[in-house]
Amino acid sequence: MTGKKILVIEDNELNLKLVRTLLEMADYTVLAAGNAEQGIALARDASPDLILMDIQLPGLDGLSATRNIQADPQLSHIPIIAVTSFAMEGDQQKAFDAGCTGYIAKPIDTRNFINQVNTYLESK
């Protein structure tokens, strides 16, 4: 078991199920939140090793949530990876400007997803 906790903030149940399944198969502990507010609260309570953040969320969007997390001294050390279907030119830069450490485009490449996650955890 890796012992690593990953918080997935994702409002789409199918996307969440896919990501959860892939992460659990790789022996990660998965925490999940359906919106940014729940995700921020869960991050404070559980102190995950990594956050996978959907950008299109109901209410507070993922970029705003990332800025909030980065501004919180209790949470700012946690790397945040944008996982999003926003794949237009400039979207990746917007994620980095908001404080994301990395960017994974949807649809997720299931063959490489865990390698991508591992890379971000190793560089932490």
N, C-alpha and C positions, 0 to 999 in steps of 0.2 A: 504494500500500500504506500502511496506517495506521501500521505499525510497532508497534502496540500488541499486547501479549501478554495473553491472558485465560486464566486457569486455571479449568477447569470441574471441580468435585468432584461427581460424580454416579455412583451405582451402577447405575442402570437404563440398559442399553445403548441402548434405543430413544430415551429422552430425551437421552442423550449424543449420539447420532447426529444427532438433530434440531438440538440446540443447536450442535454442531460445524459442521454444514452451513450453518446461518444465519450463524454468525460468520465462517466461511471465505468465504462469498459476499460478505461485507462487508469482506474483506481483513484480518481479524484473524488473528493467529497463535494457535492454540488448543493449550493444554496440557491434558491430562486425567488425572484420578485417579479410581479406583473406590471409594476410601474416604478417610476423614479423615486417617488417618496418612500415607498416600501423598501426599495433597494438601498437608499441612503441609510434608513433606520437599521436595516439588517447588516449593512457594512459596519455601522457603529457597534452593534451587538456582537457580531461574530468575527470581526477583523479578518476578512478573507485574504488570501495570498494574491489574488487576481480578481478583477472584475471584467466580465464580458458585457458590454453595454450596447443595447440596441439604440439607435438614434431616434427612430420614429416611435415615440411612446405617448400614451394618452396623458394629458396634463402637462407636467414638466417634461420637456424633451430630453433626450440623452445628452446632447451637448451642454445644455444648461445644468443637468445633473452632474456631468463631469466637472464643470466649473465649480459647482458647490462642493463636490468631494475634494477637489484640489485645493480649495480655500480653507478646508477644515484641517487644522493641525493633527487631529486624531486620525484622519483618513488619507492625508495627502501622500503618504508613502506607498499606497496601494496602486500598482499599475492598472490602468484601465485600457482595455482594447475595445475599439468600436467594432461592432459586428452589425453590418448594415447593408441594405439593398441600395442605398445611395451610392452609386458608382459613377456619378458624373464627374467631369473634370473639375477639380477644386474641392470636391467633397472630402477627400482624404486630408487635404490641407486644413479644412475647417475642423476636422476631428483633432488633428495635431494641435491646432491653435487653441482649442478648448481644453487641452491638457491630456489627450489620449496618448498612450505610449505606442500603440499600434493600431492596425486597421485590417479587418478581415471582411471581404465582400461576400454578400449572399448572392446566389445560393452557395452555401458552404460546400467546399470540396472535402467530402468525408474522408478521402484518402490522405489528405495533408493536414487536416484540422488539428489533430493532436500534436503533430510536429510544430505547427505554428504556435499553439498554446505553450508547449514546452520551451520554445525559443524565448517567449516573453517571460516565462517564469525563471529561466536560467539567467536572463540578463537583469533580473530584479536586483 
